[in-house]
Amino acid sequence: MQLKEKDLLGIQSLDPAEINLILDTAATMKRVLASSSKKTAHMQGKSIITLFYENSTRTRLSFEMAAKYMGAATANVASSSSSVNKGETLLDTARTIDQMGTDILILRHPQSGAPHLIAPHIQASVINAGDGMNEHPTQALLDLFTIREKKQNLRGLKVAIVGDLLHSRVARSNLWGLCKMGATVRMAAPPTLIPSGLQGLQVQLCTSIQDAVRDADVVMGLRIQLERMQQALFPSINEYAHFFALDEKAMALARPDAIIMHPGPCNHGVEMPTIVYDSDRSVIQEQVTNGVAVRMALMFLLTSRRNAAL
Ligand code: CP
């Protein structure tokens, strides 16, 4: 089995069999990463470029490490020091990178739809590393992988997602992914941080975190994205934390074996206190580790598809 599309632009376009293929391949990659030599030849002779118009620690670095572990050549284009600053368009930048024989272009961009714009115009596979408030598909894949590893199966799980739903591409990608894989999703946020489009989707919107978290198998906190807010959407950080922080009292309502997740970076004391972030229930550090294995799997599968198409 292969991935159907040349690119990974969102979870919305993947079917459950493709998601399982990526997660199963990631399990193999994780075993490789645990061995004494992390090196494989899965991407020998291939090249990847990361093009990030927004800050990143986890996503950019894990793509780069994943590619290096598989023998690919890697380079990063920092938009701040590129010809983007001379006014070059995104499409011209992508075409320039494509002409250098790049196999995979990994793009993070503040505008929703930016990877969808360039993908049809270049030969390289495009991976969406986060586009505006739209999707962050590789984060959702590593989240699905982490949940499946901890709970064996995604079907039938109750997942609570709490925080800045309005600006969260992580929440959107996870919602698509979790629903496709048979989980039930509950979400909670202040009313001003709930996007209008959610009402029509397969999600139970809750007015309090208590309602969202009660009996949940998985609890996911989301970062408050102050940098995307043009105006104050809640009275103060303290009041937000008072009503929506995933503290020990809130977590006591979840199932005793519930896990707590966060895509990072986390505002400690706002989305959750450090004592919860570092608790035995927390799989936040494992999410980071799994990000490398999942991105190895995805790039390997996209490369295999490209090889088969030649
Ligand atoms: N989760 C996530 O996308 O983190 P970075 O912004 O550090 O890449």
Residues whose N, C-alpha, C, O or C-beta is under 5 A from the ligand:
A	BS01	CP	N55 S56 T57 R58 T59 R60 P263 G264 P265
